[in-house]
Amino acid sequence: MHMDRELLHEASEGSVLFADVSGSTRLYERAGNAAALAAIGRCIGAMRSCSEATQGRLVKTIGDEVMVLFPSAEQALRAALDMQVAVSELPPVAGFSMSAHIGFHHGPILCEASGDVFGDAVNLAARLSKLASRGQIITSKDAVADLPAPLRQMTRYLYPIQVRGREQPVELYEAIWQQATDLTLIAGFNAPLLNASFLTLRYRDTVVEMSAASAPVTIGRDAGMTIVVSDRRASRFQAMAEPRAGRYVLIDRSSNGTHVGMDGSEPFILRRDEVTLRGHGWIGFGPWAGPTAECVEFALCVDRTGVAR
């Protein structure tokens, strides 16, 4: 369908937030359709109420996810904090505690006459929500810069990621909404790297070299993937490998799961989850039958001089 760009208002600054109910697939399996649908409805209702209380406009609901537009990053963060508390206080369903993962970004927004929003800020906010773990709020340096000082102190720097289509890495921050003693310690990025690591991915005649500055590498049957595989058991978008804070993470995006076999460990299957790749191993599709021609081989190389090859 053709979109008449004259229907779009001039770009204005705003914060876009995506909040997604965590583990909804497992909830449906454990609680059944009716109970799970009702529980997710309560989560969506709590998210909507928290958004409205801080002047957010609900743009749309997409399954178990809400997309909200806020005038400022301050309002987006306050809503995100309130959402996490409200969802965490909902009663468990079939022994399953409700939780959400949230991402938001501040930048130029294009608003269509219908109320929908578009632009790079929207795309990045959606990406940040996918990077967030259960009970986590992920945001960007641009959003943090728009926060007043007291709220800025409620965030901590994580690491940079390379996003396809952007020349410069996006610097990620986490908003802390609960006091905890088990927060993961984040290595400082001002210190010089002692080791530089490189990841090689090989499938048949295709070889991809990755460094800490590389864009994510996509794997699947679709012609637009970085590594196009021919195995019919693979999904069109099977998996993605991305550099993250000096390591390389494999993220499953498939329908049937991604098998991972690392030297010295038992092979396992990823289902809409992620794992840090170590040493040498294989990425497979469908039932695991050991390394085959249809597997993607990976190898992590560490240059202990700290000098890029």
N, C-alpha and C positions, 0 to 999 in steps of 0.2 A: 504494500500500500504506500503510495507516494505521500510524503509529508510536506505540506506547504510551509516553508520556513518563515513566511511572513506572519504565520500564526504564533511564532515564538517571540516572547518579549525580549528586550535587550538584556544581556547577561547582567546579573547582580550577585553580590556576595551572599553566601549562605552556607549552612552546614547541613549535610545530608547524612542521615543515620540509618543503618540497617540493623535490626535486631531479630535474631533467629532463635527459635526454641531448640535447645540442644537435645540430641538423642531421640528425636521424634520417631524414627524408624523402629528403634528398639522398644519405645513406649507402645507403639501399635502392636508389636509382636507380643509383648508381655501383658498388656491390659485389655487388648481387643479394640476393635474399631470405635465402638460407641464411647467407652470410657476415655480412650486416648483423644478422640475428637473433642470431647467435653473439656478435658484437661488443657489441651492446646488452646481452646477457645477462651479459657480463663486466663491463660498467659497472654494471649493477644489483647484481651480486655484490659489487663493490668498495664501492658505496654502502651495502649492507646490513652489510658487515663494519665499515666506519667507524662506522656508527650503533650497532651492538652494542658496539663498543669504548668508547663514551662513554655507555652506559646508555640508548640510544634504543630505542624499541619500534617496529618496522615495523608500521604500521597497514594499509597496502595498497600494492600495485603496480598502477599504472594505465598499461598500455602500456609506454612507455619512461620512466616517472616513478615515483618512490617518495614515499610520504608517511610521515613518521616523527614520533613524539611523544617529547619529552624533558622531564625534570623541570625543567630550567632553561635559560636562554638561553646560559649558559656551555657547557653540554654540546652544545647545538645548534650553536653557532659552531665549537667544536672539531671536531665531526663534519663540518660544512660545509667547513672548511679541509682536513681530511684527505681528504674526498671529491674536492675539486678536484685535489689532488696525485695521489691514486691514479688517477683517471680520466685525467689528463694523461700519466701514465707508461705507460698501456696502449699496445700497439703500434698504429701506424696500420693502417687497413684500406683497401685499394685506393687508397692515397695520402691517405686521409682521417684526420686527427688527431682522436682522441676528445676530447670536452670536455662540460661540463655547465653548466647555469645553475640557480642555487639561490636560494630565498627562504624566510625564516623570520620568525615573529612570536611574541611572548610575551604571554600574556593568559589570561583565564578559558576553560577547556575543559570541554565536556560529553562524558562518556564513556558510550557505550551498553554494555549488558551483553555484546554481541557483540564489543566491542573497538573499534568504530568511534568516531570523535570528530566533534563538531559545534560550531558556534558562530561568532561573529564573528572570533575569532582564527584559526580554520581558513580562513575565507573570505579574510581579509586575507593570510594566508601564501600561499595559492594565487595571489592577485593579484600579490604581490611576486615570485613565481617567474616569472610571465609578463613582468614588467617587466625582469627580469635578462637581460643579454646573454650571449653565449657566454663561458664562463669567469668569470662574475661571480657574486658573492654579494650579494644585496640584503636588508636587514633594516629594522627600524623603530626609532623613538626609544624605544618601550617596551621592546624587546628590548635595545637598547644600555644603557638605564638599569639593566637587570638583570645586566649584565656586571661582573666585577671590574675594577678600574682597569687592570691590565696588558693585558687583552684589549680594553678599551674603546679603548686607544690604537691598536689594529689596525683601527679603523674610521674612516671619514671621512664627514662630512655631505655629502649630495648636494643635495636640494631637496624642497619639499613638493609633494604631489599631492592633488587633490580626489578622494575616493572616494564613489561613489554610496551614499546611506544614512547617511553620516557628515556631521555639521555642520562639524567641524573638519578641516582638511587633515591628511594623514598625512605625517610627516616621514621621509624616506628616508635610509638610511645604506648605505654599501658597506663590506664587509669585505675588506681587502687581504690576499691569500694568497701573493703573489709580488712580489719586488722588480722594479720596472720603471721605465724612464725616460720612458715615453710615456703616463703616466697623464693623462687629460683634466683640465685645470685647471677647478675649479668656482668660479664667481663667488660672491663673498660676498653673503649675503642681509641683512646688517645695514646695508649701504649703501643710501641712498634710491634708488629707481628713477628714472633719468633719463627714461625713456620708458615709457609704459604702452601696451601693445598690445591690440587687440581683434580678434577674428575673427568675420566674418559668414559663415554658411552659408545658402545659398538653394536650395530645390528647389521648383519650381512656386510654390504659394502659401505654402509653409512657409519662415519666416525664423528662424534661431536666432543670437542674439548671444552670443559667448563672451568672458569675461575671464579673468584669471589665477586667479580664485577659482571659476570654473565647474566643475561636475561634468562628466565626460566625456560627449560627445555620440555616440550610437550611430546607425548608418545601416544600413538593410536593409529587407527586405520584411515582416519580422515586425511585428505590430501594436504590440508593446511597444517598438519602436525610437523614439528621439527624432525622427529623420527617417525616415518610412516612404515607401519608393520603390515604384513599381508595375512597374518594369522586371523582366520574368521572368528576365532573365539575372543579376540580382542575387541574392545569397544572403539567407537570412532574417536573418543577422547578417553584413553585408558588411564594415563597417569602423567604426572608432571614432576620433574626434578628441578629444585631451585636452591641456589646458594643462600645460606642463612647464618650470619654471625660466625663465619669460619668453618661451617660444616655444610653438608649437602643433604637435603631432605627429599625423600620420594613421597609423593602424595597421590593416593588412589582416587580416581575420578570415574571408575568404571561401573558397569552393571553387575559383573560377576566377580570382581575382586582381582587383585594383582598379587602373584606369588613372588616372594623374595627369598633367595638362597644366598647367604653370606658364608664365605669360607670359615669353617670352624664352628658353625651354628646350624641348628636344625632349620630347614625351610619353613616359612610361615606365610599366611595370606593376609593381605591388607584389604579391608573393606571400608571405603570412605574414611580412611585413617592415614597416618603418615608415619615414616620411620627415618631415622638418620642412617645414611649409608656408611658402611665401614669396610675398609680393606678392599677386598675383591669379591665379586659374586655375580648373580644372574637375576634378571627380572623376567618373569614368565606370565603367560596368560592361559587361563583354563586350568585343568587338573595338572598338578606338578609332576613332571616326569624327568626331572633333572635337567641339566644344561642341554639345550637343543639348538638347532639352527634358527628357531623362531623366538629364542630368548634374546633379550638385550643384555649384553655383558657390561659390567661396570668395574672400574678400577680407580681407587683413590691413591694419588701420588702426593707425597709430602716432600717439598723442597726445604730441607733444613737450613739452607743458607738464607731463606727469606727473600730470595731474589726470584722474580717471575721468570719462567723459561722463555 
